[in-house]
Amino acid sequence: MLLASGCANIPAEMQPVVLSGERPAQAVQTPQEPEKGLDALTVVRDFIKASALAPGGNASPTASVYLDEETRKSWAPVKGLTVIEDTFGTVYAPEPEQTADPNEKVVLVRGFMVGTLGQDSAFIPAVPASGDYILPVHVRLQADNQWRITGPLSNNLVITERDFSANYFKVAVNFFSQDSGVFVPDLRYVFAKPQSGLPNRVMDLVVDGPSEALKGAVINLLGPDARLEQNVKGVDDGSLVVPLTGLGDPPIEKKRLILAQIVFSLQNVTTSRIKVLSDGKPILPDKDAWRVNDLASYPVGAPPELSGMYTADGGIFSLFDGKPVAGNAYHDVVSAAQSLDGKRLATVEKLSGDRMVLRIGGLDRQEEVVSAPQGAFLTRPTWRAATGGAEVWTAVDGTTVLRAVLTGDGKWKAQGVNATDLLDLGKISALRLSRDGARVAAVVADKLMVAAVVRTPEGVRLTAPRSLRNADLTNVTDVDWASQDTLVAVTSSTSQPVVKVPVDGRRMDGFNSSNLTAPVQGVTASPNKPTIVADSNGLWVASELGEVWRPHARTVKNARPFYPG
């Protein structure tokens, strides 16, 4: 694909790079008219190529030159994009769909849909992935003997995956989880040029609030009345000024959180110190310019000294030294999870008659069985981070999501989770709460899914389920959170037994498959810890995608590893 010289020179889907926000904006050039004598098929094809240069799905002057005069005046695409695979065709529609006028043609754009960029600038994978995409476009021969598009045009601009990767920059916009007291990254995509405008485009997303995929699970600390008084811009002392209004006068602690939300969201698009103003004054009186290192930390995950555990032959053992937990106090354990503070264990225990039950206890003892329905299969337990280890989730027989809550009298009580939106897609065979508590990852009908965890006074509900890579990621057997916005999934496949997938499903990276024997049936991952997987021969460990899997020091057959969470 040919890209105009103003396009961002950003490799496809690399991790965010720090860009300076102080470069002068590039001059906008008047687009040139298309080359003379283009046939109707080429006009439509070049229109799609030029659409890649439209910021945020707005009407692109570069693309509008392929429209006739009347269509140019009325063309107003909504914010958003339809992303199709790089290989696509433009063909004339069959004769019955053509008009009798020889000066008019109907051209079909034919390809495969990858996903869409929503009006909230979040990527949404296509379901089913890589589904057929057909767009009819009407073209007419003009008085000057040149073909031009007359419509109808899609409300969303259509661009190829390669052009999307080249022209849109991934950012993690941060919002706050009141449930766990940490910030949650919300992956979004902003037009990459000019670089000087990146901070302003990111702040527009911060002000607008979380994407549809996270609504209800997190809050925007800025509040509904906040807005930018002027553009975000660099000043003479080298800092970047964020001029806000409408924040009101919140308590000092909330002001610190607002500042953190903004600085965290801007950290990958500027190297400058950031000045946040509220109605023209620094948001905090003690300091006017901030970097990430100046802020309080909001850790997500378990303390580093907790090395993890594994289950094998009905017992629970330390990944550090292989010793049994609590001197073999645990028996008949099918799967287990350690709380993030390290003080409790939740286990799925096998009873007589092939029934399973959830039991929660301390590290040195088994305690009570949760008063919950037994099942033929319970998924590996997963802990909610918010309350110091006082809530555990599991799925029963693939059809019910259960959460066990610690009550005031020290008893564990089973409560339901409204998971209808997720369960409508199939049975759940694995379930993992993110360590910030805002999302859940699940294996549903052997496919990888994510959903938001929304808590209201009426209860807990899983919303906005998304299928990730459902065309090229099948036979998924287990999943875990490598970070707040990245999953590691394992499959029964020999070609891609372990993969890393961002929470929006935009891409998929395979780990090295050397030494692994299919099927890989278990995985555990955690920030700043190596990934551990379980195959039919035992436990294997790797720290990076390209690293060859090496046997874990505590490997045994039929083991299932787990980090806290």
CORVEN-V808514 format. One line per field, one symbol per residue. ss: DSSP state (H for helix, E for strand, C for the rest). A space follows every 50 residues. Layout:
ss: ???
//
This chain:
ss: CCCCCCCCCCCCCCCCCCCCCCCCCCCCCCCCCCCCCCCHHHHHHHHHHH HCCCHHHCCCHHHHCCECHHHHHHCCCCCCEEEECCCCEEEECCHHHCCC CCCEEEEEEEEEEEEEECCCCCEEECCCCCEEEEEEEEEEECCCCCEEEE ECCCCCEEEEHHHHHHHEEEEEEEEEECCCCEEEEEEEEEECCCHHHHHH HHHHHHHHCCCCCCECCEECCCCCCCEECCCCEECCCCCEEEEEECCCCC CHHHHHHHHHHHHHHHCCCCCCCEEEEECCEECCCCCCCECHHHCCCCCC CCCCCCCCEEEECEEEEECCCCCEHHHCCCCCEEEEEECCCCCEEEEEEE ECCCEEEEEEEECCECCCECECCCECCECCCEECCCCCCCEEEEEECCCE EEEEEECCCCCEEEEECECHHHHCCCCEEEEEECCCCCEEEEEECCEEEE EEEEEECCEEEEEEEEEECCCCCCCEEEEEEEECCEEEEEECCCCCCEEE EECCCCCEEECCCCCCCCCCCEEECCCCCCEEEEECCEEEEECCCCCCCE ECCCCCCCCEEECCC
//
